[in-house]
Amino acid sequence: MKYLEKVEAVPTTIFVDAEGNILGEAVVGANVPQYQERLAGYLK
């Protein structure tokens, strides 16, 4: 919850792994191409 104190815009997407660790930086806004790019990198 402490991490969410930094969220200043909606939507903000935060990627989390199976153990609950936050991966990388949040994606602010509805930026689908950026979501896809981040996911591809995380899944490698």
Distance bins in CASP14 RR format, pairs under 12 A and 6 or more apart:
PFRMAT RR
TARGET T0000
AUTHOR 0000-0000-0000
RMODE 2
METHOD distances of the structure
MODEL  1
1 7 0 0 0 0 0 1 0 0 0 0 0
1 14 0 0 0 0 0 1 0 0 0 0 0
1 22 0 0 0 0 0 1 0 0 0 0 0
2 22 0 0 0 0 0 1 0 0 0 0 0
3 12 0 0 0 0 0 1 0 0 0 0 0
3 14 1 0 0 1 0 0 0 0 0 0 0
3 15 0 0 0 0 0 1 0 0 0 0 0
3 16 0 0 0 0 1 0 0 0 0 0 0
3 20 0 0 0 0 0 1 0 0 0 0 0
3 21 0 0 0 0 0 1 0 0 0 0 0
3 22 1 0 0 1 0 0 0 0 0 0 0
3 23 0 0 0 0 0 1 0 0 0 0 0
3 24 0 0 0 0 0 1 0 0 0 0 0
3 25 0 0 0 0 0 1 0 0 0 0 0
3 26 0 0 0 0 1 0 0 0 0 0 0
4 10 0 0 0 0 0 1 0 0 0 0 0
4 12 0 0 0 0 1 0 0 0 0 0 0
4 14 0 0 0 0 1 0 0 0 0 0 0
4 22 0 0 0 0 0 1 0 0 0 0 0
4 26 0 0 0 0 1 0 0 0 0 0 0
5 12 0 0 0 0 0 1 0 0 0 0 0
6 12 0 0 0 0 1 0 0 0 0 0 0
6 14 0 0 0 0 0 1 0 0 0 0 0
6 22 0 0 0 0 0 1 0 0 0 0 0
6 25 0 0 0 0 0 1 0 0 0 0 0
6 26 0 0 0 0 1 0 0 0 0 0 0
6 28 0 0 0 0 0 1 0 0 0 0 0
7 13 0 0 0 0 0 1 0 0 0 0 0
7 14 0 0 0 0 1 0 0 0 0 0 0
7 22 0 0 0 0 0 1 0 0 0 0 0
7 25 0 0 0 0 0 1 0 0 0 0 0
7 26 1 0 0 1 0 0 0 0 0 0 0
7 27 0 0 0 0 0 1 0 0 0 0 0
7 28 0 0 0 0 1 0 0 0 0 0 0
7 29 0 0 0 0 0 1 0 0 0 0 0
8 26 0 0 0 0 1 0 0 0 0 0 0
8 28 1 0 0 1 0 0 0 0 0 0 0
8 29 0 0 0 0 0 1 0 0 0 0 0
9 26 0 0 0 0 1 0 0 0 0 0 0
9 27 0 0 0 0 0 1 0 0 0 0 0
9 28 1 0 1 0 0 0 0 0 0 0 0
9 29 1 0 0 1 0 0 0 0 0 0 0
9 30 0 0 0 0 0 1 0 0 0 0 0
9 31 0 0 0 0 0 1 0 0 0 0 0
10 26 0 0 0 0 0 1 0 0 0 0 0
10 28 0 0 0 0 1 0 0 0 0 0 0
10 29 1 0 0 1 0 0 0 0 0 0 0
10 30 0 0 0 0 1 0 0 0 0 0 0
11 26 0 0 0 0 1 0 0 0 0 0 0
11 27 0 0 0 0 1 0 0 0 0 0 0
11 28 1 0 0 1 0 0 0 0 0 0 0
11 29 1 0 1 0 0 0 0 0 0 0 0
11 30 1 0 1 0 0 0 0 0 0 0 0
11 31 0 0 0 0 1 0 0 0 0 0 0
11 32 0 0 0 0 0 1 0 0 0 0 0
11 34 0 0 0 0 0 1 0 0 0 0 0
11 35 0 0 0 0 0 1 0 0 0 0 0
12 22 0 0 0 0 0 1 0 0 0 0 0
12 25 0 0 0 0 0 1 0 0 0 0 0
12 26 1 0 1 0 0 0 0 0 0 0 0
12 27 1 0 0 1 0 0 0 0 0 0 0
12 28 1 0 1 0 0 0 0 0 0 0 0
12 29 1 0 0 1 0 0 0 0 0 0 0
12 30 0 0 0 0 0 1 0 0 0 0 0
12 31 0 0 0 0 0 1 0 0 0 0 0
12 35 0 0 0 0 0 1 0 0 0 0 0
13 22 0 0 0 0 0 1 0 0 0 0 0
13 23 0 0 0 0 0 1 0 0 0 0 0
13 24 0 0 0 0 0 1 0 0 0 0 0
13 25 0 0 0 0 0 1 0 0 0 0 0
13 26 1 0 0 1 0 0 0 0 0 0 0
13 27 1 0 1 0 0 0 0 0 0 0 0
13 28 0 0 0 0 1 0 0 0 0 0 0
13 29 1 0 0 1 0 0 0 0 0 0 0
13 30 0 0 0 0 1 0 0 0 0 0 0
13 31 0 0 0 0 1 0 0 0 0 0 0
13 32 0 0 0 0 1 0 0 0 0 0 0
13 34 0 0 0 0 1 0 0 0 0 0 0
13 35 1 0 0 1 0 0 0 0 0 0 0
13 36 0 0 0 0 0 1 0 0 0 0 0
13 38 0 0 0 0 1 0 0 0 0 0 0
13 39 0 0 0 0 0 1 0 0 0 0 0
14 20 0 0 0 0 0 1 0 0 0 0 0
14 21 0 0 0 0 0 1 0 0 0 0 0
14 22 1 0 1 0 0 0 0 0 0 0 0
14 23 0 0 0 0 1 0 0 0 0 0 0
14 24 0 0 0 0 1 0 0 0 0 0 0
14 25 0 0 0 0 1 0 0 0 0 0 0
14 26 1 0 1 0 0 0 0 0 0 0 0
14 27 0 0 0 0 1 0 0 0 0 0 0
14 28 0 0 0 0 0 1 0 0 0 0 0
14 35 0 0 0 0 0 1 0 0 0 0 0
14 38 0 0 0 0 0 1 0 0 0 0 0
15 21 0 0 0 0 1 0 0 0 0 0 0
15 22 1 0 0 1 0 0 0 0 0 0 0
15 23 1 0 1 0 0 0 0 0 0 0 0
15 24 1 0 0 1 0 0 0 0 0 0 0
15 25 0 0 0 0 1 0 0 0 0 0 0
15 26 0 0 0 0 1 0 0 0 0 0 0
15 27 1 0 0 1 0 0 0 0 0 0 0
15 34 0 0 0 0 0 1 0 0 0 0 0
15 35 0 0 0 0 1 0 0 0 0 0 0
15 36 0 0 0 0 0 1 0 0 0 0 0
15 37 0 0 0 0 0 1 0 0 0 0 0
15 38 1 0 0 1 0 0 0 0 0 0 0
15 39 1 0 0 1 0 0 0 0 0 0 0
15 40 0 0 0 0 0 1 0 0 0 0 0
15 41 0 0 0 0 0 1 0 0 0 0 0
15 42 1 0 0 1 0 0 0 0 0 0 0
15 43 0 0 0 0 0 1 0 0 0 0 0
16 22 1 0 1 0 0 0 0 0 0 0 0
16 23 1 0 0 1 0 0 0 0 0 0 0
16 24 0 0 0 0 0 1 0 0 0 0 0
16 26 0 0 0 0 0 1 0 0 0 0 0
16 42 0 0 0 0 0 1 0 0 0 0 0
17 23 1 0 1 0 0 0 0 0 0 0 0
17 24 0 0 0 0 0 1 0 0 0 0 0
17 39 0 0 0 0 0 1 0 0 0 0 0
17 42 1 0 0 1 0 0 0 0 0 0 0
17 43 0 0 0 0 0 1 0 0 0 0 0
18 42 0 0 0 0 0 1 0 0 0 0 0
21 42 0 0 0 0 0 1 0 0 0 0 0
22 42 0 0 0 0 0 1 0 0 0 0 0
23 38 1 0 0 1 0 0 0 0 0 0 0
23 39 0 0 0 0 1 0 0 0 0 0 0
23 41 0 0 0 0 1 0 0 0 0 0 0
23 42 1 0 1 0 0 0 0 0 0 0 0
23 43 0 0 0 0 0 1 0 0 0 0 0
24 34 0 0 0 0 0 1 0 0 0 0 0
24 38 1 0 0 1 0 0 0 0 0 0 0
24 39 0 0 0 0 0 1 0 0 0 0 0
24 41 0 0 0 0 0 1 0 0 0 0 0
24 42 0 0 0 0 1 0 0 0 0 0 0
25 34 0 0 0 0 0 1 0 0 0 0 0
25 38 0 0 0 0 1 0 0 0 0 0 0
26 34 0 0 0 0 0 1 0 0 0 0 0
26 35 0 0 0 0 0 1 0 0 0 0 0
26 38 0 0 0 0 0 1 0 0 0 0 0
27 33 0 0 0 0 0 1 0 0 0 0 0
27 34 1 0 1 0 0 0 0 0 0 0 0
27 35 1 0 0 1 0 0 0 0 0 0 0
27 36 0 0 0 0 0 1 0 0 0 0 0
27 37 0 0 0 0 1 0 0 0 0 0 0
27 38 1 0 0 1 0 0 0 0 0 0 0
27 39 0 0 0 0 0 1 0 0 0 0 0
27 42 0 0 0 0 0 1 0 0 0 0 0
28 34 0 0 0 0 1 0 0 0 0 0 0
28 35 0 0 0 0 0 1 0 0 0 0 0
29 35 0 0 0 0 1 0 0 0 0 0 0
31 37 0 0 0 0 1 0 0 0 0 0 0
31 38 0 0 0 0 1 0 0 0 0 0 0
32 38 0 0 0 0 0 1 0 0 0 0 0
32 39 0 0 0 0 0 1 0 0 0 0 0
33 39 0 0 0 0 0 1 0 0 0 0 0
33 40 0 0 0 0 0 1 0 0 0 0 0
34 40 0 0 0 0 0 1 0 0 0 0 0
34 41 0 0 0 0 0 1 0 0 0 0 0
35 41 0 0 0 0 0 1 0 0 0 0 0
35 42 0 0 0 0 0 1 0 0 0 0 0
36 42 0 0 0 0 0 1 0 0 0 0 0
36 43 0 0 0 0 0 1 0 0 0 0 0
37 43 0 0 0 0 0 1 0 0 0 0 0
37 44 0 0 0 0 0 1 0 0 0 0 0
38 44 0 0 0 0 0 1 0 0 0 0 0
END
